[in-house]
Amino acid sequence: MVRKGFKMHLHPGMAQEYEKRHNMLWPEMKEMIHEYGGRNYSIFLDQETNVLYGYLEIESEEKWSKSADTAINRKWWDYMADIMEINQDNSPVSTDLKQVFHLD
């Protein structure tokens, strides 16, 4: 199991919409996350900066990276593109975070 941390950026004023969309996360998206080895997924928002901090446990980086090419993931990126910083392919601009401490 790999613990993965990352950050993304919301457009100003989009926090409520971001939370609303995730509260209604599509069942197919949940299935895809699990199918590609994702578990224990949380996203946190710094309301002062509009920075989102994600935490996810994955089976392997290799398996997880393949989830980006699924049709449901591409559909989700398109759905979220209007409320956050994105790349040309509508994937969220995401920066991996370095783990500096962990305690079970």
Backbone hydrogen bonds, N-H to C=O, Kabsch-Sander energy under -0.5 kcal/mol:
donor,donor_aa,acceptor,acceptor_aa,energy
2,V,58,I,-3.2
4,K,2,V,-0.5
4,K,56,L,-3.2
5,G,97,L,-0.6
6,F,54,G,-1.9
7,K,95,T,-2.1
8,M,52,L,-2.1
10,L,50,N,-3.0
11,H,83,I,-2.5
14,M,11,H,-1.7
18,Y,14,M,-2.6
19,E,15,A,-2.4
20,K,16,Q,-2.3
21,R,17,E,-2.5
22,H,18,Y,-2.0
23,N,19,E,-2.2
24,M,20,K,-0.8
25,L,22,H,-1.5
29,M,26,W,-0.7
30,K,26,W,-1.9
31,E,27,P,-2.4
32,M,28,E,-2.0
33,I,29,M,-2.3
34,H,30,K,-2.0
35,E,31,E,-2.9
36,Y,32,M,-2.0
37,G,34,H,-1.8
38,G,33,I,-3.0
39,R,57,E,-2.8
42,S,55,Y,-3.0
44,F,53,Y,-3.2
46,D,51,V,-2.9
47,Q,45,L,-0.9
49,T,46,D,-0.9
50,N,46,D,-2.1
51,V,46,D,-0.8
52,L,8,M,-2.9
53,Y,44,F,-3.3
54,G,6,F,-3.1
54,G,52,L,-0.5
55,Y,42,S,-3.1
56,L,4,K,-2.3
57,E,39,R,-2.7
58,I,2,V,-2.7
58,I,56,L,-0.5
59,E,37,G,-0.6
64,W,60,S,-2.4
65,S,61,E,-2.6
66,K,62,E,-0.9
66,K,63,K,-0.7
67,S,64,W,-1.7
68,A,65,S,-1.0
69,D,66,K,-1.1
70,T,67,S,-1.6
74,R,70,T,-2.2
75,K,71,A,-2.2
76,W,72,I,-2.2
77,W,73,N,-2.5
78,D,74,R,-2.2
79,Y,75,K,-2.1
80,M,76,W,-2.1
81,A,77,W,-1.1
83,I,80,M,-1.8
84,M,80,M,-0.5
84,M,81,A,-0.5
85,E,9,H,-2.6
87,N,91,S,-3.1
90,N,87,N,-2.0
93,V,85,E,-2.2
94,S,92,P,-0.6
95,T,7,K,-2.3
97,L,5,G,-3.0
